[in-house]
Amino acid sequence: MPDRELLLEYQAVMQNTRVIQLYGELLAFMQEAVRAAADIEGSWRVSAVQPGRLDASYFTVVTPASGGRKGKYVVALLHGKLTFELWLCGTNQKALGEIRKANFPFPAEDQRPVPEEWIPFVAARWKLGDSSLLEAGAQTLAKKAEELICKIDESLR
């Protein structure tokens, strides 16, 4: 059972702030980014936004290069920090292990460490930007993701 004090705090936040409204606006932004990403490259498969978690909302992109390695990209909005990241994931543990062996064509310091709880799912992750991307627009987020995906795809071929 969750801590009673935390439950009351959560209830107060949900009832006395506009956090639910903002959450809806953030999901709408991500849905707009999905449409923009889908327009970029016809051979990419782009999923719908996956909502329903307090920590992150995301959509996936599968390119011919990532799909060939049984991998996918995740464009994630981390709600707690209001940052956007690109994750490279495997569809299973074997694929994840193979993807981790790739030599990415840019310095390792551009990568962010994978949190321990994500290690079974995420091979590598990169920061796309902070909350300023919300002001720049969904097209800008999609374009930044495209540029990084294309760069990473080179190492997956």
C-alpha positions, 0 to 999 in steps of 0.5 A: 500500500502506498504511503498515506501522506504521499497519496494525500499529496498526490491527490492535492496536486491533481485537484489543486493544480493544472498539471492534468491540463499541462499533461494533455498539452504535452501529449498533444505536442508529442502527437504533433511530433509523431506526425512531423516525424512520419512526414520526414521519411517514407520508409520509417515506421512511426508509432503513436504516442504511448501515454499513461506513465508519469515519468515519460511519454514517447513514440517509436521510430523504426528505420530500415537500419534499426529494424534490420538489427531488431532495434527501434528508436524511442523519442521520449519526453521525460516529464520530471525534467521536461527534457527530450531524449532519443533512446536506441532499444532492442526488441529482445535481449539478443538484439539489445546485446548486438546493438550495444556493440555498434560503434556510434559515429560521434564521441561517447560523451554525447551519450548519456548513461542508461539508468540501471532500471532501463538497462534491460531495454535501452542500449544507449540514449542521447539528449535531444533538448530541454523544454525550449523545444516546446517553444521551438515546436514539434517540427523542431523536435522531429528534425533533431530526432531525424538528424541523430537517427540518421547519424546513428543509423550509419553505425547500424548498417 
